[in-house]
Every structure is written in structure tokens, then in C-alpha cells.
Amino acid sequence: MPVSSLMALMGLRDKGKVKPGQKVVINGASGSIGTFAVQIAEALGAKVTGVCSTRNLDLVSSLGADRVIDYTQEDFTQGTERYDVIFDVVAKRTFAECRRALGPHGIYVTTHISLPLLLRSFWLALTSGKRPKPMLQRPTTADLAVVKELIEAGAVRLRHRSTLSVG
């Protein structure tokens, strides 16, 4: 729980800079990081779209997602919707694939770190409004306190792992 919730918090708040009213998509919304990400994005005031498999649609919806996409039926990168933040917690999509689904100043956050992504991040920071942001920071005690407050306030619910499945 601590690792997953902290990754979700840092990815959305620190890397994605999520603000109220922004459109956020969580790719991998039914996994351990994704379930926290859906709830934290919602708590930050975002309009949340969760991407998961057919069997997890109800779970992601119950976590507070405003919209749920079944990736076996629809490709969120090919639609007309544009997002302010794409948080790819399963690292199944590349920045190149997600780029067209980002708004003009959209941010792509991923838990997958690679040298090509780091180089592209640097280059695009200089040349484009759309930016990939790999997770490279360490959590702090203050971050854990934020997660604790969200749980105590009821904004984030803990779920037993056996109710979750990846995808």
C-alpha cells in the first residue's frame, strides 16, 4: 500500500501537476498503483478516465472514475478526447502513442523509465508543449502523511489485494 499510493500521489501531484477540472486518464486503473491513482486524481478535483480490462470496469467505476474505458474494446489514444495528463502506470503505451491524446500542454507520466524516454523528455521540454515525465523522485515522509490524510478523510479507500487484478 505505501509504495503504490506514494507512486500515485507523486505521479499525479508532482509530475502531472493535476489541478481541479483537468482531464486525467489512468492507464492501468485497476492495478495497485492505478486504483490509488483513480482516487487521488478524483480527490485532486480531476475528471478521471480509467483504462482497464472488461472484468475490472465495475471496480474502477466504484473507485470514482468519471469514465471507464475497456482497453479490449477501445483505444484511448485513438479517440477524439484530449487529456491534460496521461498517467501510464502499466507502461503499456509509449509517449509517441499517447502524444496525440494529450492536449496542447499535456503531460505524459509513466512509471517506466528508459534512456530513450529521458532523452526525449529533455528534447521535448525545449521544443514542445507536450511533455513526458518519468518517475524519478523519492517519496518523503510528508508524502506519506498526505496519503494518510486522504485515507482518514475517506477520499482514498483501501482495497484488499485479492479484489484487484492487473489490467
PyMOL commands that set and color helices and strands:
alter all, ss='L'
color gray80, all
select helices_A, chain A and resi 2-15+32-43+54-62+95-101+115-127+141-152+161-163
alter helices_A, ss='H'
color red, helices_A
select strands_A, chain A and resi 23-27+47-52+67-70+83-88+102-110+131-134
alter strands_A, ss='S'
color yellow, strands_A
deselect
rebuild
show_as cartoon
